[in-house]
Amino acid sequence: MTSGNAQVISEKSGAILHLIMSAPQTKNALTNDMYRTMVSALEDAAQDSAIRVVLLSGAGGVFTSGNDVNSFAQAVKTGDLAAADFLRAIIGFPKPIVAQVEALAIGIGTTMLLHCDLIYAAEDTRFQMPFVDLGLVPEAGASYLVPRMVGQAKAAELILLGRMFDAGEALEMGFINAVLPATEVAQAAQAAVDTLSKRAPVAMAKSKALLRASEPGNLMDRVNAELVDFAEGVKSAEFAEAYTAFLEKRAPKF
């Protein structure tokens, strides 16, 4: 089933929601209306038990060139920054998000990936966080997450200098999961969402929450938090089905 406005296509197929940024004339630059459509789709998907995973991509072989300049300028004037709502929606989304990244991931095109769970990039993709060049600070928690991902010195290079980096470097730094030929990236992303769509949904959501947890504490605090969810899990219907399927030598049906 396909829905959405002309610039964001929303396709549901079984347990998968595919959101496609589609403004080819501006290399999928994001407008306020596009952000609002994606926020609505993510909020609906979060509440829809039939949806287990989201695939995020751009039309025409391009992920996104960042914010649409004209739309962003108008949003600043009115104070209606739908991009902020989009960031809250993607950061708080409880189910896995897989990103299919091609050609360009500029500005929020890079920082939104910090909140995706599996990211597959075409080998010709270029990434950039040019916020300082625009007289701005980074968003989406990049100032918090990027230093923890790549170290303080490399984070300063990427954010203060705002230099462009390629898919190979993104992989080396841990921004993405895999680099593939442009002809293979869609297939890899689809394979990932197909696999995730068949996983135990409650266990998957709890695992994502643990991976994304930002509360202070030490290793044993995290071990104890995991044990609470683990103890609940062994009493769940999902575990019972997984165990039964293992004994019966078949795929589980969650």
Residue, then its C-alpha position, 0 to 999 in steps of 0.5 A: m500500500t502506497s500513501g504520502n504526499a508527492q515528496v514523501i512516499s510511504e509504502k507498507s508491505g507486510a511488516i515493513l514501512h518504506l519511507i522514500m524522500s522524493a524531491p529529485q529536482t532538489k536532490n531530495a532536500l527536505t522541506n517542512d511538509m516533508y518532515r511533517t509527513m515523515v513525523s506522522a508516518l513514524e508516529d503511526a508506525a510506532q503505534d501499529s503492531a503490524i509494522r516491525v521495521v522501517l526502511l528509509s531511503g531517497a528517490g532517484g539514487v540520492f539519499t538527501s542533500g539536507n534541508d531545502v534552503n527556501s523552506f528552512a528560511q521560511a521555517v526560521k522566520t515563523g518559528d515552525l521548525a518541523a525538522a525538530d519534530f522529525l528528530r524527536a520522532i526518529i530518536g524516540f522511534p522504538k522499532p528498528i530503522v534501516a537506512q539505504v544511503e546513496a550519493l549524498a547525505i548532507g547535514i541532517g542527512t548525516t545526523m539522522l543516521l546516528h539514530c538509524d540502526l542499520i545503515y547500508a551505503a553506496e560506495d560513491t556516497r558523500f557525507q557532510m556536517p557543514f553546520v559551522d559553515l552555515g553559522l550553526v551548531p550541529e543538531a540531532g545530538a551530533s555533538y554528543l554522539v560523534p565524539r563518542m563514536v570517533g573520538q574528540a579529535k576526529a569529531a572536531e575535524l568533521i564538525l568544526l571543519g565540516r569537511m566531506f567524507d566518503a563511504g569508506e571513511a564512514l565505514e571505518m569510523g563506524f557511521i555505517n554498517a556496509v559499503l556496497p556498489a550502487t547497484e547492490v545497496a538497495q538489495a542489502a537494505q531490503a535483505a536487512v528489513d526482511t530479516l528484521s521483520k521476522r524477528a521477535p518484536v518485543a525482544m527486538a524493541k527491548s534490545k534496541a532500547l538497551l542499545r540506545a539507553s543513555e542513562p548514567g551508570n557503569l557496566m554492572d548497572r547495564v548488566n542489571a538492566e539487561l537481566v530484568d528484561f532477560a528475566e521477563g523474556v524467558k517467561s514470554a510467548e516469544f521465547a516459548e515460540a522460539y524454543t519450540a521452533f528450535l526443538e522442532k527444527r523450524a523457523p519461529k513464527f512471531 
